[in-house]
Amino acid sequence: MSKEEMSTIEIKRVKASSIYRLLLIGLGIPLGILSFIYGVLGCFGYDTVAWNNEPVHGLLALPVGLLTGLVVTVIITFVMGSLACLGLWIYSRFRRLEIKVISND
């Protein structure tokens, strides 16, 4: 059996690239799955995928759904990442940030 060990790290700053990377991975996987499902439903005739306010059906719905999911993921990552960077920058002016790390040994 492995034992989990938890330690706390105190940091002054977090790189913006780390925040954007975490958000891109965290949002990209579920939104990618969701856009794939919407694309498959669009292949079967459901109006789940649209391009220029026109529903897309058939096999074209799958790549359009995936492309739409990718664009939405990047936009949300940019907006939320920028807000998170700003908030953490302001927070770092007053206090240090503590991160709890769990390691499996």
ROKE-596370 format. One record per residue: residue number from 0; residue in three letters; x, y, z of N, C-alpha, C in turn. Coordinates in pm, 1 decimal. Layout:
pos, code, nX, nY, nZ, caX, caY, caZ, cX, cY, cZ
NUM, ALA, X, Y, Z, X, Y, Z, X, Y, Z $
...
# end
This chain:
pos, code, nX, nY, nZ, caX, caY, caZ, cX, cY, cZ
0, MET, 83.2, -118.3, 0.0, 0.0, 0.0, 0.0, 87.5, 124.3, 0.0 $
1, SER, 43.6, 223.8, -70.1, 118.4, 348.8, -72.2, 62.1, 444.5, 31.9 $
2, LYS, 150.5, 524.2, 84.1, 111.6, 620.7, 185.8, 112.9, 760.0, 123.3 $
3, GLU, 7.1, 834.1, 146.9, 0.6, 970.5, 96.4, 61.5, 1064.6, 198.3 $
4, GLU, 150.1, 1150.0, 149.4, 214.1, 1248.1, 236.4, 177.2, 1386.9, 185.7 $
5, MET, 133.0, 1472.0, 278.4, 91.6, 1605.7, 240.0, 188.6, 1707.2, 300.3 $
6, SER, 230.5, 1800.0, 214.7, 316.0, 1907.9, 262.4, 261.6, 2039.9, 208.5 $
7, THR, 298.1, 2148.0, 273.6, 253.2, 2280.8, 234.2, 371.3, 2360.3, 182.4 $
8, ILE, 351.4, 2423.5, 67.4, 454.0, 2508.3, 7.7, 404.2, 2651.8, 13.0 $
9, GLU, 489.9, 2740.5, 56.4, 455.2, 2881.9, 61.4, 529.6, 2952.8, -51.0 $
10, ILE, 454.8, 3022.2, -137.7, 516.0, 3087.3, -252.8, 477.1, 3234.1, -257.3 $
11, LYS, 559.2, 3311.3, -325.8, 532.6, 3454.2, -340.8, 456.5, 3481.8, -469.7 $
12, ARG, 495.5, 3414.8, -579.2, 433.0, 3439.0, -709.4, 409.2, 3306.9, -782.5 $
13, VAL, 310.1, 3306.2, -869.8, 281.4, 3193.9, -957.3, 298.8, 3244.2, -1100.3 $
14, LYS, 370.6, 3168.1, -1181.6, 388.1, 3209.3, -1320.0, 253.5, 3205.9, -1392.5 $
15, ALA, 232.1, 3304.8, -1476.8, 106.3, 3312.1, -1552.7, 90.9, 3190.2, -1643.2 $
16, SER, 200.3, 3140.4, -1698.3, 191.5, 3023.9, -1786.8, 139.1, 2901.1, -1712.5 $
17, SER, 169.9, 2890.1, -1583.8, 118.2, 2777.5, -1504.1, -32.7, 2787.7, -1487.6 $
18, ILE, -80.9, 2909.1, -1463.9, -224.3, 2929.0, -1447.7, -297.4, 2898.5, -1577.8 $
19, TYR, -245.8, 2951.4, -1689.2, -309.0, 2926.5, -1818.9, -305.3, 2778.1, -1854.4 $
20, ARG, -194.8, 2712.0, -1825.0, -183.0, 2568.5, -1856.8, -283.5, 2485.7, -1776.6 $
21, LEU, -294.6, 2515.3, -1645.6, -390.9, 2442.6, -1562.6, -534.1, 2464.0, -1611.3 $
22, LEU, -567.8, 2587.5, -1645.3, -702.4, 2615.5, -1693.7, -728.5, 2550.7, -1829.0 $
23, LEU, -629.2, 2553.6, -1917.3, -647.5, 2493.5, -2049.1, -670.0, 2343.3, -2038.3 $
24, ILE, -594.3, 2277.3, -1953.0, -613.5, 2133.0, -1933.3, -746.0, 2106.1, -1862.2 $
25, GLY, -771.6, 2180.8, -1756.0, -893.1, 2158.3, -1676.7, -1021.1, 2186.6, -1751.5 $
26, LEU, -1020.0, 2286.3, -1839.3, -1138.8, 2316.9, -1919.3, -1141.7, 2239.1, -2050.2 $
27, GLY, -1023.4, 2212.7, -2105.5, -1015.1, 2149.4, -2237.1, -1069.6, 2007.9, -2240.8 $
28, ILE, -1042.4, 1931.5, -2138.8, -1087.7, 1791.3, -2139.4, -1240.7, 1781.8, -2132.0 $
29, PRO, -1306.8, 1843.2, -2032.6, -1452.9, 1830.0, -2029.7, -1522.4, 1900.3, -2146.7 $
30, LEU, -1473.0, 2017.3, -2189.3, -1536.1, 2085.1, -2302.5, -1509.9, 2010.5, -2433.3 $
31, GLY, -1394.1, 1944.7, -2443.2, -1366.1, 1862.0, -2560.6, -1461.4, 1743.9, -2569.1 $
32, ILE, -1484.8, 1679.5, -2455.7, -1579.7, 1566.8, -2452.5, -1720.1, 1616.0, -2486.5 $
33, LEU, -1759.3, 1729.1, -2428.2, -1891.9, 1784.3, -2454.7, -1908.7, 1822.9, -2602.1 $
34, SER, -1807.9, 1885.5, -2661.0, -1818.2, 1923.8, -2802.2, -1818.7, 1800.7, -2892.3 $
35, PHE, -1748.6, 1693.9, -2852.9, -1754.2, 1568.9, -2929.0, -1894.9, 1509.4, -2925.7 $
36, ILE, -1956.2, 1510.0, -2807.6, -2093.3, 1458.4, -2795.0, -2189.5, 1540.9, -2879.7 $
37, TYR, -2175.1, 1674.7, -2875.4, -2259.9, 1760.9, -2957.8, -2237.6, 1733.6, -3106.1 $
38, GLY, -2113.7, 1709.9, -3145.3, -2084.0, 1678.1, -3284.3, -2146.8, 1547.0, -3328.3 $
39, VAL, -2141.7, 1446.4, -3243.0, -2204.0, 1316.9, -3275.1, -2355.5, 1333.0, -3285.4 $
40, LEU, -2415.0, 1408.8, -3192.7, -2559.5, 1432.8, -3201.1, -2594.7, 1509.0, -3329.0 $
41, GLY, -2508.5, 1603.3, -3368.8, -2530.2, 1675.5, -3493.6, -2521.6, 1583.8, -3614.3 $
42, CYS, -2438.1, 1480.3, -3606.8, -2428.5, 1382.2, -3715.6, -2561.3, 1308.6, -3734.1 $
43, PHE, -2636.4, 1292.3, -3627.5, -2763.5, 1221.3, -3633.6, -2883.4, 1313.8, -3654.1 $
44, GLY, -2857.6, 1441.0, -3685.3, -2966.2, 1529.9, -3722.3, -3014.8, 1625.6, -3614.7 $
45, TYR, -2957.6, 1618.7, -3495.6, -2997.5, 1712.9, -3390.1, -2933.9, 1849.0, -3417.5 $
46, ASP, -3002.1, 1954.7, -3378.4, -2951.4, 2090.4, -3399.7, -2862.1, 2134.0, -3283.4 $
47, THR, -2754.9, 2060.2, -3259.7, -2665.4, 2092.1, -3148.8, -2543.5, 2171.8, -3192.9 $
48, VAL, -2513.1, 2172.0, -3321.4, -2395.5, 2242.3, -3372.9, -2442.7, 2343.9, -3476.2 $
49, ALA, -2392.6, 2466.9, -3463.6, -2431.1, 2571.7, -3558.5, -2306.6, 2646.6, -3604.7 $
50, TRP, -2309.1, 2693.0, -3728.3, -2203.3, 2775.4, -3784.3, -2270.7, 2890.2, -3857.6 $
51, ASN, -2240.7, 3013.2, -3819.8, -2306.9, 3132.1, -3875.2, -2458.8, 3124.9, -3857.2 $
52, ASN, -2501.3, 3082.5, -3740.4, -2642.9, 3069.0, -3704.4, -2719.3, 2972.0, -3792.8 $
53, GLU, -2648.6, 2882.6, -3859.3, -2710.9, 2776.8, -3939.9, -2674.5, 2642.7, -3877.8 $
54, PRO, -2774.0, 2557.5, -3850.5, -2741.2, 2426.1, -3794.7, -2662.0, 2341.9, -3894.6 $
55, VAL, -2564.9, 2267.6, -3842.0, -2480.8, 2180.8, -3924.9, -2517.5, 2036.6, -3892.3 $
56, HIS, -2546.2, 1958.2, -3996.9, -2583.5, 1817.5, -3979.0, -2489.2, 1730.0, -4059.8 $
57, GLY, -2498.1, 1601.5, -4036.1, -2417.0, 1505.2, -4111.2, -2276.9, 1496.3, -4054.8 $
58, LEU, -2187.2, 1438.3, -4133.8, -2050.0, 1418.4, -4087.7, -1975.0, 1549.2, -4064.0 $
59, LEU, -2019.0, 1657.6, -4125.7, -1954.6, 1786.7, -4105.7, -1977.6, 1839.8, -3964.1 $
60, ALA, -2079.4, 1791.8, -3896.7, -2110.9, 1840.6, -3761.7, -2002.0, 1802.7, -3661.4 $
61, LEU, -1936.4, 1689.3, -3681.7, -1833.9, 1646.0, -3586.1, -1712.4, 1738.8, -3586.0 $
62, PRO, -1648.1, 1766.7, -3699.6, -1534.6, 1860.1, -3693.0, -1574.5, 2002.4, -3655.8 $
63, VAL, -1693.6, 2045.4, -3697.3, -1739.1, 2179.8, -3660.6, -1762.3, 2187.0, -3509.5 $
64, GLY, -1819.5, 2083.2, -3452.6, -1840.3, 2079.5, -3307.6, -1709.1, 2080.7, -3231.4 $
65, LEU, -1610.6, 2002.3, -3278.5, -1480.9, 1999.9, -3212.2, -1408.5, 2134.2, -3225.9 $
66, LEU, -1417.9, 2195.9, -3342.9, -1354.7, 2326.6, -3363.6, -1419.5, 2432.4, -3274.6 $
67, THR, -1551.5, 2429.1, -3266.1, -1622.6, 2523.3, -3180.2, -1582.5, 2502.7, -3034.1 $
68, GLY, -1572.6, 2377.8, -2991.1, -1530.6, 2349.1, -2854.2, -1389.5, 2398.3, -2826.0 $
69, LEU, -1299.8, 2384.4, -2923.6, -1162.9, 2432.2, -2907.5, -1158.6, 2584.2, -2894.3 $
70, VAL, -1233.7, 2653.7, -2979.5, -1236.0, 2800.1, -2975.1, -1294.2, 2849.4, -2843.0 $
71, VAL, -1402.8, 2788.2, -2798.9, -1465.0, 2828.6, -2671.7, -1369.1, 2802.8, -2555.7 $
72, THR, -1298.6, 2690.4, -2558.9, -1202.6, 2658.1, -2453.4, -1091.3, 2761.5, -2446.3 $
73, VAL, -1036.9, 2799.7, -2561.4, -928.2, 2897.4, -2564.0, -976.2, 3033.8, -2514.6 $
74, ILE, -1095.2, 3074.3, -2556.4, -1147.8, 3204.5, -2513.2, -1172.6, 3206.7, -2362.6 $
75, ILE, -1236.0, 3103.3, -2310.0, -1262.4, 3098.0, -2165.5, -1131.5, 3091.7, -2087.7 $
76, THR, -1034.5, 3014.4, -2138.2, -904.1, 3006.2, -2071.5, -836.0, 3141.9, -2067.8 $
77, PHE, -841.2, 3216.3, -2178.7, -778.3, 3347.7, -2182.7, -844.4, 3444.2, -2083.9 $
78, VAL, -977.0, 3448.1, -2084.3, -1048.3, 3542.0, -1997.3, -1030.9, 3504.3, -1850.0 $
79, MET, -1058.3, 3378.9, -1816.1, -1049.7, 3336.8, -1676.7, -904.8, 3335.8, -1627.6 $
80, GLY, -811.0, 3298.1, -1713.6, -669.6, 3299.4, -1676.1, -621.0, 3440.0, -1647.7 $
81, SER, -662.9, 3534.7, -1730.9, -623.1, 3674.3, -1709.1, -679.9, 3727.5, -1578.3 $
82, LEU, -805.6, 3694.9, -1550.0, -866.2, 3737.6, -1423.4, -798.0, 3670.8, -1303.8 $
83, ALA, -764.6, 3542.5, -1317.3, -696.6, 3471.5, -1208.9, -557.1, 3528.7, -1185.6 $
84, CYS, -484.5, 3560.9, -1294.1, -352.0, 3621.7, -1279.4, -361.8, 3756.2, -1208.4 $
85, LEU, -459.9, 3835.6, -1246.3, -479.0, 3965.6, -1181.7, -512.2, 3948.4, -1034.1 $
86, GLY, -604.4, 3858.1, -1003.7, -643.0, 3834.9, -864.6, -527.9, 3783.4, -779.8 $
87, LEU, -448.5, 3690.0, -833.5, -334.8, 3638.0, -757.9, -224.6, 3742.1, -743.6 $
88, TRP, -208.8, 3828.5, -843.2, -110.2, 3935.2, -833.7, -148.9, 4032.2, -721.1 $
89, ILE, -277.5, 4068.4, -716.0, -324.4, 4157.2, -608.9, -309.1, 4088.3, -473.1 $
90, TYR, -345.5, 3960.7, -465.2, -334.6, 3886.0, -339.8, -189.7, 3878.4, -293.3 $
91, SER, -95.7, 3861.6, -389.0, 45.3, 3847.9, -352.2, 104.1, 3976.7, -296.0 $
92, ARG, 37.5, 4088.1, -316.7, 83.9, 4214.9, -259.6, 62.2, 4219.5, -108.3 $
93, PHE, -29.0, 4138.3, -57.1, -63.6, 4141.4, 84.3, -19.0, 4016.2, 160.8 $
94, ARG, -20.8, 3900.9, 97.2, 10.1, 3774.7, 165.2, 82.0, 3680.5, 70.7 $
95, ARG, 144.0, 3580.3, 129.1, 202.5, 3472.6, 49.4, 96.5, 3365.6, 27.3 $
96, LEU, 109.0, 3295.3, -82.1, 13.3, 3190.5, -118.0, 63.6, 3057.7, -66.0 $
97, GLU, -25.0, 2980.1, -4.7, 9.3, 2846.6, 44.7, -57.5, 2742.0, -43.8 $
98, ILE, 21.8, 2644.6, -89.6, -28.3, 2537.1, -174.8, -1.8, 2405.3, -103.7 $
99, LYS, -104.9, 2324.7, -91.3, -90.2, 2193.2, -29.8, -61.3, 2091.7, -141.2 $
100, VAL, 45.3, 2014.3, -124.1, 89.5, 1917.3, -222.0, 77.5, 1779.6, -161.8 $
101, ILE, 14.9, 1687.2, -235.2, 1.7, 1548.6, -189.7, 90.8, 1462.5, -276.7 $
102, SER, 179.6, 1387.0, -213.7, 267.6, 1297.0, -288.9, 239.5, 1153.3, -247.1 $
103, ASN, 238.7, 1065.8, -344.1, 215.9, 923.6, -319.2, 351.1, 852.4, -315.4 $
104, ASP, 381.8, 792.6, -204.9, 507.9, 716.9, -193.5, 481.9, 572.4, -169.4 $
# end
